[in-house]
Amino acid sequence: MAQVYTIAANGQRDIWIQAEMVRLGLARVMPWPGEYADIAALYALEAEAREKGRGIWSDPFYAPRSPDPNALAQFVDSVQIVEGIITSVADVRGQIYLNFGADYRTDFTVAIAKKNVKRFTAGNIDPLALEGAKVRVRGWVELINGPMIWLNQPERLEILS
């Protein structure tokens, strides 16, 4: 991933292209491991574009999904933004599961592999303390029991309340 800027006449950085695309609603934010962009700034620009219905945000197809497993199952094998309340959390042999319903075998779940948990704690996020939190997650939806997103980095998890 590269961060691209236009250069002003004085040779200084002028416009951050990624930020401008997000601000105009021409792109969604999707952090990648090792990317050092200002994710908080990009999320703020995306929220503004979504609120104002700019670009892709004027089309309901791009709206954040609810964690309803039946509706979300229609978007398996695609990148989605899902927003909801974590109803329970579980640590199974070091792997963390954030459940969005009463039945982990059918409801939407976010999983954090054991090898990635340290990234969250290093970023001051304790996944086991998120029960009851309203969150927004981004990632590839798979069908493992119910719909599931594997989070490999904390930047793909926004804690809303």
HUURMO-V396475 format. One line per field, one symbol per residue. ss: DSSP state (~ for helix, > for strand, _ for the rest). psi: psi as a letter, one per 30 degrees, with the letter a starting at -180 (. if undefined). burial: I if it has 9 or more other C-alpha atoms within 8 Angstrom, else O. Layout:
ss->???
psi->???
burial->???
This chain:
ss->____>>>_____>>>>~~~~~~~_______________~~~~~~~~~~~~~~__~~~~_~~~__>>__~~~~~~~___>>>>>>>__>>>>>__>>>>>_________>>>>_~~~~~~~~~____~~~____>>>>>>>>>>___>>>>___~~~>>>__
psi->kkkkklklfgflkdkjeeeeeeefgfllkjkkkfkglieeeeeeeeeeeeefhkbfffjfefkkllgjeeefffgkhlklkkkakjfllkjjhfkkkjkglfjffflkkkkjkeffeeeeefghjjefggkfkklklkakkljjcakkkkkfkffgjkje.
burial->OOOOIIIOOOOOIOOIIOIIIIIIIIOOIOOOOOOOOOIOOIIOIIOIIIOOIIIIIOOOOOOOIIIOIOIIIOIIOOOIIIIIIIIIIOIOOOIIIIIIIOOIOIIIIIIIIIOIIOIIIOOOOOIIOIIOIIIIIIIIIIIOIIIIIIIOIIOIIOOOO
